[in-house]
Amino acid sequence: MPQELPNDSRHASAWRRNLRWTLLLLCLWAALTFLPAWFARDLPYTVMGWPLSFWMAAYGAPLAYLLVVIAYARVMNRGDDAWDE
């Protein structure tokens, strides 16, 4: 049996929710990109002979980006599941 087309208010609500999550995660991405780089210059610590800022950029940022992508995928899948009900 074909699904009914959603009404305009339900579609608009889902779209606003999608935009809010996208904006939130985009702001998080920007903060994870620029804030550590800005404050890393002031960190006097070294790890295995390399400055801590190197480790933050080399390992911390990609892991944080991966977590942002995973969060986005989970939220959008949950939204799609709610849409299909």
NORJOLIN-V581678 format. One line per field, one symbol per residue. psi: psi as a letter, one per 40 degrees, with the letter a starting at -180 (. if undefined). Layout:
psi: ???
This chain:
psi: hiiihiidddddddddddddddddddddddddddddddeddeheiihfeiidddddddddddddddddddddddddddddddde.
